[in-house]
Amino acid sequence: MSDSDFLKKLEFVGRYSNFNAPEGAEWEEQSTQLALGINYWLSWRSVFKMSYQTTDKEGGHGNVGKTKTEGLFLHWAIGF
């Protein structure tokens, strides 16, 4: 374990999701999402979060073709 107080407060996070709507449904789509991030705990109930997310999607609400969206997100959360 690290002796660095800064490193002890870091948390690496990730999420992968895949969604396939039923064939023939009005909202029929296929999408894949990947998110990677770092959390830094300021205290036991306060966290600063930074993450990058990318989504690949095909179809959905009458759309034809593929779309790709990317985003960088910054959050600050406090628990009560």
trRosetta pair geometry for C-beta under 8 A, 3 or more apart (Angstrom, degrees):
i j d omega theta_ij theta_ji phi_ij phi_ji
1 8 7.6 46 177 -99 102 97
2 7 4.2 -22 94 89 160 138
2 8 6.2 -150 75 -57 102 77
4 7 4.1 69 83 12 115 107
4 8 6.7 -178 93 -14 61 83
5 8 5.7 -54 -150 33 33 116
5 9 6.8 26 156 -16 64 108
6 9 6.3 -70 -160 36 29 105
6 10 7.2 33 148 -31 64 104
7 10 5.7 -48 -153 17 41 117
9 40 5.6 48 128 -163 103 69
9 41 4.6 -135 -162 55 87 83
9 42 7.6 78 -172 -70 138 23
10 38 6.3 -31 -158 -167 97 102
10 39 7.2 136 -162 78 46 56
10 40 5.9 -21 -99 -100 61 72
10 41 8.0 -140 -62 11 17 82
11 38 7.2 141 74 -163 50 53
11 39 4.1 -17 62 61 104 106
11 40 7.7 -170 21 -74 77 28
11 41 6.8 62 -10 -29 114 102
12 37 7.6 163 -157 91 50 46
12 38 5.9 -26 -104 -105 61 69
12 39 7.9 -153 -68 21 16 77
13 35 7.9 -16 119 119 95 96
13 36 7.4 159 91 -158 59 41
13 37 4.8 -15 64 67 100 91
13 38 7.3 177 20 -85 83 20
13 39 6.0 55 -15 -16 122 107
13 51 7.2 -50 78 -98 111 116
14 34 7.8 -17 -168 -170 93 78
14 35 6.7 165 -153 91 48 61
14 36 5.0 -4 -106 -107 89 69
14 37 7.3 172 -77 23 47 66
15 33 7.5 -9 113 114 97 99
15 34 7.4 167 88 -152 58 37
15 35 4.6 5 52 54 97 104
16 32 7.8 -13 -170 -172 84 86
16 33 7.2 162 -155 88 40 60
16 34 5.5 -1 -108 -106 76 74
16 35 7.9 -162 -69 27 39 66
17 31 8.0 12 109 109 94 92
17 32 7.3 172 91 -153 54 45
17 33 4.6 0 56 55 96 103
18 31 7.4 178 -150 93 43 52
18 32 5.1 -4 -107 -107 77 78
18 33 7.8 -163 -71 23 38 68
19 29 7.2 23 108 97 105 93
19 30 7.1 177 93 -148 61 38
19 31 4.9 3 54 55 101 91
19 32 7.8 -167 23 -73 66 38
19 33 7.9 25 -1 -2 103 105
20 30 5.1 8 -109 -113 75 84
21 25 5.0 -109 152 59 112 137
21 27 5.5 -139 -141 102 163 82
21 28 4.8 -158 89 -125 120 41
21 29 5.2 59 7 39 123 61
21 30 7.4 -122 19 -65 75 51
21 59 8.0 -127 41 103 119 128
21 60 7.9 122 4 -95 142 72
22 25 4.5 94 70 -33 88 121
22 28 7.0 -87 82 -101 49 87
23 28 6.4 55 -132 -128 32 130
24 28 6.5 119 34 -67 13 137
25 28 4.6 141 62 -62 77 79
26 61 7.5 28 147 -109 80 50
27 60 6.3 7 -171 -142 66 64
27 61 6.0 3 -120 -61 67 67
28 59 5.4 -52 111 152 79 142
28 60 7.2 -133 87 -80 42 38
29 57 6.0 -5 -179 -169 122 97
29 58 6.5 159 -160 81 70 50
29 59 4.2 -165 -107 91 62 93
29 60 3.4 26 -80 -68 135 87
29 61 7.8 -4 -51 -3 123 64
29 63 7.9 31 -98 56 110 105
30 57 7.3 159 85 -153 48 51
30 58 4.9 -5 58 55 94 101
30 59 6.4 68 13 32 73 114
31 55 6.1 -1 -172 -174 113 98
31 56 6.6 166 -152 87 61 51
31 57 4.1 -7 -104 -105 101 82
31 58 7.3 -174 -74 22 57 60
31 60 7.6 35 -49 -57 115 132
32 55 7.2 165 84 -152 46 53
32 56 4.9 -1 55 56 94 99
32 57 7.9 -164 26 -72 55 50
33 53 6.7 -2 -172 -171 98 100
33 54 7.2 172 -149 89 55 47
33 55 4.6 -10 -103 -104 87 84
33 56 7.8 -165 -73 26 45 61
34 53 7.1 169 89 -149 47 56
34 54 5.4 -4 58 57 92 90
35 51 5.5 22 -179 171 102 126
35 52 7.0 172 -149 86 58 44
35 53 4.2 -11 -101 -101 92 89
35 54 7.9 178 -77 22 52 55
36 51 6.6 169 88 -153 34 80
36 52 5.6 -9 60 57 84 91
37 49 6.1 24 164 -175 138 90
37 50 5.9 175 -154 93 93 47
37 51 3.0 -41 -83 -96 125 88
37 52 6.9 170 -78 16 72 58
37 73 7.7 -42 -100 67 131 98
38 49 7.6 168 88 -150 46 52
38 50 5.5 -3 57 60 87 94
38 51 7.6 178 21 -78 50 61
39 47 5.3 -8 -171 -176 108 122
39 48 7.2 149 -160 79 56 47
39 49 5.0 -18 -105 -102 78 80
40 47 6.9 151 76 -160 42 68
40 48 4.8 -14 61 61 97 99
40 49 7.9 -170 23 -76 66 37
41 44 7.3 32 178 -94 122 27
41 46 7.4 115 -165 83 59 55
41 47 5.2 -33 -104 -103 60 86
42 46 4.3 -46 65 102 112 106
42 47 6.6 -166 11 -92 82 28
42 48 6.3 78 -36 -15 107 96
43 46 4.6 46 41 33 93 100
45 78 6.3 49 135 -164 90 61
45 79 4.0 -114 -160 56 95 98
45 80 7.6 110 175 -66 138 26
46 76 7.6 2 -172 -178 88 86
46 77 7.1 177 -146 92 46 54
46 78 5.0 -3 -104 -107 85 76
46 79 7.4 -136 -63 19 47 74
47 76 7.5 179 91 -151 46 47
47 77 5.2 -5 58 58 89 97
48 74 7.8 -15 -175 -169 87 84
48 75 7.4 162 -160 88 43 55
48 76 5.3 -14 -107 -105 70 78
49 73 7.4 -9 116 114 99 96
49 74 7.2 156 87 -158 61 39
49 75 4.1 -5 58 59 108 101
49 76 7.4 -169 21 -75 75 32
49 77 6.8 27 -6 -1 116 108
50 72 7.5 -5 -171 -177 86 89
50 73 7.2 166 -152 88 41 57
50 74 5.5 -5 -104 -105 76 71
50 75 7.8 -168 -69 25 36 69
51 72 7.5 173 90 -154 43 49
51 73 4.9 -10 61 58 88 102
51 75 7.8 4 10 6 103 108
52 70 7.4 -6 -175 -172 88 92
52 71 7.3 172 -152 90 49 46
52 72 5.5 -18 -102 -103 74 71
52 73 7.7 -179 -81 18 26 76
53 70 7.0 167 90 -153 53 48
53 71 5.1 -8 58 59 95 91
53 73 6.6 24 0 -6 113 117
54 68 6.9 -6 -172 -173 95 94
54 69 7.2 170 -151 89 49 50
54 70 4.8 -9 -103 -104 80 82
54 71 7.9 174 -77 21 43 62
55 68 7.0 167 85 -152 54 48
55 69 4.8 -1 54 56 101 93
55 70 7.8 -168 22 -73 66 41
56 66 6.8 -9 -172 -170 86 110
56 67 7.7 167 -153 86 43 47
56 68 5.3 -11 -103 -104 69 84
57 60 6.1 -13 166 -10 121 140
57 66 6.9 153 83 -156 45 61
57 67 5.0 -15 63 60 97 91
57 68 7.6 173 21 -82 71 37
57 69 7.6 11 5 5 114 100
58 65 7.2 -124 -139 127 72 24
58 66 4.9 -30 -93 -98 83 76
58 67 7.8 171 -81 19 37 66
59 63 6.0 144 -163 77 28 81
59 64 7.1 8 -102 -107 60 37
60 63 5.2 -5 68 38 73 114
63 67 7.4 -18 150 -21 148 123
